[in-house]
Amino acid sequence: MRQLDRTDIAILNKLQDNARITNAELARSVNLSPTPCFNRVKAMEELGLIRRQVTLLAPEMLGLLVNVFIHVRLEKQAEDMLKRFEAAMDERPEVMECYLMTGDEDYLLRVVVSDIQALERFILDHLTKVPGVANIRSSFALKQVRYKTALPLPDQGLTLRSPAR
């Protein structure tokens, strides 16, 4: 296992805040010279700690105004049924998040669409057609109170764990 020190954590916090920061700016902000800073970032990428860098868009400006949480229960939790459902959700661009859950429902989806008609099309044309889907229950988000992508990191060092499979 690899240890992350305070400098690594500072680098990760800066990158989570602004992935477009230049290496020179990043190095300066964590009190390193550019080459060691670049090498640390590269090492964390190679470890798989930094998965990718993305651009976050404003969904409302793109007309994606409906944010829905959909609870899905399957007929049974057979491995092939779970894999089939997950593959089907992976193909749908409107499915922003999909979680296998404990409790009464098997999956929780977060779906973003333009309007109620688009949601209806997604449910009727795609979700209900996935073999094994037994029940669908939706909850609409009225307002996004908090949305963040940055993970909470400790101030001190941290021991990396192997990724879950």
C-alpha positions in Angstrom: 0.0 0.0 0.0 1.1 3.5 -0.8 1.0 6.4 1.7 -0.2 9.8 0.7 1.5 12.7 2.5 0.2 16.2 3.1 1.6 17.4 -0.2 -0.2 14.6 -2.1 -3.5 15.5 -0.4 -3.0 19.2 -1.1 -2.4 18.3 -4.8 -5.6 16.2 -4.9 -7.6 18.9 -3.2 -6.4 21.5 -5.7 -7.1 19.2 -8.6 -10.6 18.4 -7.3 -11.3 22.1 -7.1 -9.9 22.9 -10.6 -8.7 20.2 -12.9 -7.6 22.8 -15.4 -5.0 24.3 -13.1 -1.6 24.4 -14.8 1.2 22.2 -13.4 3.2 25.4 -12.6 0.2 26.9 -10.7 -0.4 23.6 -8.9 3.3 23.3 -8.0 3.4 26.8 -6.6 0.2 26.3 -4.6 1.6 23.2 -2.8 5.1 24.6 -2.4 6.9 22.3 -4.9 8.8 22.8 -8.0 7.0 21.8 -11.3 8.9 18.6 -12.0 8.3 16.9 -8.6 4.7 18.1 -8.7 4.2 16.6 -12.2 5.8 13.4 -11.1 3.5 13.1 -8.1 0.4 13.7 -10.2 1.6 11.2 -12.8 2.2 8.6 -10.1 -1.3 9.1 -8.6 -2.7 8.7 -12.1 -0.8 5.5 -12.7 -2.0 4.1 -9.4 -5.6 4.7 -10.5 -6.2 7.2 -7.7 -6.9 10.0 -10.3 -9.4 8.3 -12.7 -9.9 11.2 -15.1 -10.5 14.9 -15.4 -13.9 16.1 -16.5 -15.8 19.3 -17.3 -19.0 19.9 -15.3 -21.7 21.5 -17.4 -24.8 23.5 -16.3 -27.7 21.2 -17.0 -30.3 24.0 -16.8 -28.6 25.9 -19.6 -28.8 22.7 -21.7 -32.5 22.4 -21.1 -32.0 19.4 -18.7 -34.4 20.6 -16.1 -35.8 17.4 -14.5 -33.7 15.5 -12.0 -35.3 12.3 -10.9 -34.4 9.6 -8.4 -35.8 6.2 -9.5 -36.0 3.2 -7.2 -36.1 -0.1 -9.1 -36.9 -3.5 -7.7 -36.1 -6.6 -9.8 -38.1 -9.8 -9.8 -35.1 -11.5 -8.2 -31.4 -10.7 -7.5 -29.9 -13.4 -9.8 -26.4 -12.5 -11.0 -27.4 -12.6 -14.7 -30.4 -10.3 -14.0 -28.2 -7.8 -12.1 -25.6 -7.8 -14.9 -28.3 -7.3 -17.6 -29.9 -4.4 -15.7 -26.5 -2.7 -15.0 -25.5 -3.1 -18.7 -28.8 -1.6 -19.8 -28.4 1.4 -17.5 -24.8 1.9 -18.6 -26.1 2.4 -22.2 -28.5 5.2 -21.3 -27.0 8.7 -21.4 -29.8 10.1 -19.1 -28.8 7.8 -16.3 -26.3 9.9 -14.4 -25.8 7.5 -11.4 -26.8 3.9 -10.7 -26.4 2.2 -7.4 -27.0 -1.4 -6.3 -28.8 -0.9 -2.9 -29.7 -2.7 0.2 -33.3 -2.4 1.5 -36.6 -2.7 -0.3 -35.4 -1.6 -3.8 -32.5 -3.2 -5.7 -31.3 -0.1 -7.5 -31.3 3.7 -7.2 -30.9 5.7 -10.3 -30.4 9.4 -10.8 -31.8 10.4 -14.1 -31.6 13.8 -15.8 -34.0 14.7 -18.6 -35.5 17.8 -20.3 -39.1 17.3 -19.2 -41.8 14.9 -18.0 -42.3 13.6 -21.5 -38.7 12.6 -21.8 -38.9 10.9 -18.5 -42.0 9.0 -19.6 -40.2 7.9 -22.8 -37.2 6.7 -20.8 -39.4 4.7 -18.4 -41.7 3.3 -21.0 -39.3 2.7 -23.9 -36.2 1.6 -21.9 -36.6 1.0 -18.2 -39.7 -1.2 -18.3 -38.3 -3.1 -21.2 -35.3 -4.4 -19.2 -36.0 -8.1 -18.4 -36.6 -8.7 -14.7 -37.8 -5.2 -13.7 -40.7 -5.7 -11.2 -41.3 -2.2 -9.8 -40.4 1.4 -10.5 -40.9 4.3 -8.1 -39.8 7.8 -8.9 -39.1 10.9 -6.7 -38.5 14.3 -8.3 -35.9 16.7 -7.0 -37.5 20.0 -6.5 -34.3 21.9 -5.9 -30.6 21.0 -5.7 -29.5 22.1 -2.3 -26.0 20.8 -2.5 -24.0 19.1 -5.3 -20.3 18.4 -5.1 -17.8 16.2 -6.8 -14.8 16.7 -4.5 -14.3 13.8 -2.1 -13.5 14.7 1.6 -9.8 14.1 2.2 -8.0 14.2 5.5 -5.6 16.9 6.5 -2.9 14.4 7.4 -1.5 11.4 5.5 -3.6 8.6 4.2 -2.9 5.0 3.3 -4.4 4.0 0.0 -6.5 0.9 -0.2 -7.0 -1.5 -3.1 -10.0 -0.5 -5.3 -13.2 -2.5 -4.6 -14.4 -4.8 -7.4 
